[in-house]
Amino acid sequence: MAQSQVLIFQHVPWEKPGRIAYSLEDCGLDYCTLSVAGEENPDLPEVADLSGLVIMGGPMGARDFDAYPGLKAENRLAKAAIKAGIPTIGVCLGHQIMAAALGAKVKSGDNQEIGFFPISRQARDSYLPLGKQPQTVLHWHGDTVACPEGGTLLASSQKTKNQAFRYGSALGMQFHLEVDSLLFEEWMSTKEMTGGMKKSDISRLKDDFDRYSSSIQLLADSVFSAFAARCMTFMRDKA
């Protein structure tokens, strides 16, 4: 990994960075994507070599270390990056990994949210510029995590209190702003995502994507372009 790149942890092939990667590319930022969850001792870059960190989603649990020992290394690097002030974003599982690395408890399986549901702002924050009215976003999770001590709770939904939090340079989001139309179609054709769903459920998801995609994209562009700008500033300040 070249110095001062953004590192992206990807856990399964279909949970890609999507709009996050597009924003990095628009800023001319190099990034490296690694998949290390199954490795005992993954070879990871030094924190000092990072200008940003992104932790994507996946079907495993944030503390599922027996089956996915590489998650321990992800937890350690996430904590070190956040403590060093490196711009960091976690999505779904990544949100849980970040919060758990900062000491928050993960709860498994009781609050499944799959589909398009509203989140409500709990605090104003430029990292996640939500308005007064609820914002409908895409959810796809079962596990949840508390907001870490010292963090600021930014958004909640009816089922999940911690939908987003800010901790210093880090933003965790339980929901999926990164999913554009191409990635959504990939999810809809991936059995690991839709297995067990009725055709009517899949049809409703597709209709809801069309309905809410424009408003989600506006929020996503704001969040991820600002993240890319912070990575660029961090890299320049180190130079």
N, C-alpha and C positions, 0 to 999 in steps of 0.2 A: 504494500500500500504506500503510495507516494505521500510525502509530508503534506499536511494541511488539506487533506481530503475530508469529505463528509463520509462517515461510515453508516451503512444501512444494514441492520440485522433483519433478514428475511427467514421465516420459519417453515413455510411451505410454498410450493411453486406458484399457487394462485393468489396468495396474499402479497401482492406486489405494491411498491410505493406509489404507483399511479401518479396522481397530481403532485405529490411531493417531489418526485423525480423531475417532473416537467418544470417546476419552479426553480429547482437547482440548476437545471440546464439553461433556463432563461437567464439566469445570473452568471452563466459561464463557470459554474462550480463543478469540479470533478467530484465523483463519489464512487465508493466501492461497496458492492453488495456481498455480504457473507451469510452463509447458512451453516451455523456451528452447533445448533441445539443438540445434535446427536453425538458430538465429539467429547471425549474425556478431557483432553487438554488442548483446546483450540489455540492456534497461534493468532493472537490479536495484536493490533497496533498499540503503542503507548498512548496514554491520554494526551501527552504533549504533542502528538502528531495529528490530532483531530481538530477540525474546524467546526464540526457538527456531528450529531449522533441521532439516528432515526431507528426506532425499534418497532417493527411491524407486528401484525396479528398472527394468530395461529390457533389450532385446536387444542394444544396442550395447556396445562396449567402453569402459572408463573413459578410455582414451587415444585414442579414435577421433575425433580432432579434425578430420581432413580432411572426413569426412562429417557430423560433428556439432560444428561450431565452438563452439557455446554451452557445450559441456562444459568448455572452458577457463575460462569465467567461473564455472561451478559449482565447479570445482577451487579457484579463487582465493577465492571466497566461503567455501567449506567450511574452507579453511585459516585464513582470517581469523577466522571465527566460533569455531573451536575454540581458536585462540590467545587470543581475547578471553574465553574461558570461557562462551560461550553454549551452553546445552543443545542437543545435536545427536544425531540418530539417522540412520544410513545402513542401508538394506536392500538386500542383493544388489548390484546395480550401485552403489547409494549407498554401501554398505560399501566397495566397491573404490575409488570416487572419493575417499572420505575418506582411506583408507589411502594411496592414490597421492599425494594432495595433501600428505600428511605425509612423503613420500619413499619409500614402500614400492614394490616392484616387482610389477607385474601379469603373470600368466602366463595365456596364452589356451588354452582349449579341451581340455586333456588330462584334466581331472578332472570330467567331466560327472556331475552328480547331479540326477536328476529323480525325485521321489517322497518317501516318508516313511521317513527313516532316523535313527538315533540320533546325538546329539552327546554328548560327555563333557566334564565340567567340568575346566578346567585351572587355574583360580584362583577363589577366592571373591570375589564382588563384588556389592554391592547393586544395581548397574545391571542385572545379569542373574543373578537368584537361582536358580541351578541346584543341585540336590541331588547326593548322592554317586552315585546311580544314573543311567545314561544317560537322556536325554530325547529322545523321538522328535519330530521336527519336519518341516516341509515344505521340501524343497529344490527349486530350479529354476534351475540355473546350469551354465555351462561354464567360464568364467574363474575364476581364483582370485587372491588377493593375499597377500603376506606381511604379517605384523604390523609396523607402523611402529616404528622405533627410538624408545624412550621410552614405547611403549604396552605394555599388559598383555594377553597372550593369555588369553582367558576360556574358549574352547570349541573342540574339534576333533571331526572325524569321521574315519572310516576313510580316506576319500579326500582330505579337505581339512583341512590343519593349522589354518589360520586361519578358523574358523567364526564367531568373535566376538572382538572386542578392545575394550578401554577405553583411551581417551587423554584424560585430564583430564575435561572436561565431555562428551565424546563417546562414544557406543556404536555400534560397527559390527557388523552381523549379516549373515552370508552367507545365512541362511535366512529364511523368511517367516512370522513370527508374526502379521503384520497381516491374513492372509487368513481371513475368516470364511466362513460357508456361502454367503452371497449372492455374495461375490467369487469364491469357489471355483467356483461354478456358472458364473459369467461366464467364468472361465478355461477351463473344460471345453467351453464353446461358442465359444471363440475360436480360429480356425484357426491363428493365429500361435503359439499355445501348444501345440496338440495335433496340428498337421499332421505327418503321418508316423507317428503312433502307431496301433497296432492297437486295435480295439474292446476287446480283452481288457486292454490296458494302461490305457485310460481307465476301464474298469470296476473294475480293481484300485485305481486312484487314488481313485475315489469310495468304495470300500469302506474303504480305509485312512483317508480323511478322516473317515468316520463313526466308525471305531475310535479314532482319536487326537484328535479334535476337542476333547473335554472337557479333556484334560490340556494341550493346546496353549493353549486359551483361558485356563486358570488362569495359565499362565506369561505369556501375552500381556497379560492384564489387569494383572498385577503390574508388568511392564516398562513398559507404556505409561502407566499411571496415575502411576507414579513420574516418568516423563519429563514428563508434563503438569504435575505438581506442581513440578518443578524449573523449568519455563518460567514458571509463575506466580510462584514465588519470585524468579526473575531479574527479571521485569517489575516486581515490587513494590520490589525493592532499587534499581532504577534510578529509580523515581519520587521 
